[in-house]
Amino acid sequence: MSDTTASRKPLKVLVYSDDVTTRQQVILALGRRPHPDLPEVEYVEVATEPVVIQNMDAGHIDLAILDGEAVPAGGMGIAKQLKDEIFQCPPVVVLTGRVLVFDKPVALRSRVPAPTS
């Protein structure tokens, strides 16, 4: 580990899902250091839409990972709200349960870029 990555502040990643198991799977999949060139990751686990908005408005989140299948507020709708309301919104990733089909019109309305192949 280089001195520059060791001295950098941790990346704050918000993980939103109403399902604790989904949040834990995302955190486990990414781990504390997803890449050697990145600083460690600190996760902020969130189960409700108001707490997502509160954390994002505070400005301390570097990346938001949102569950597109969460209820009552899905990640696509929250992503749109964040992109519409937060100046220089950090990157947002929306996880979907659709394995083979990507709903491009919904993604465009939510301001979430289409996946690349």
Secondary structure, 3 states (H helix, E strand, C coil): CCHHHHHCCCEEEEEECCCHHHHHHHHHHHCCCCCCCCCCEEEEEECCHHHHHHHHHHCCCCEEEEECCCCCCCHHHHHHHHHHHCCCCCCEEEECCCCCCCCHHHHHHHCCCCCCC
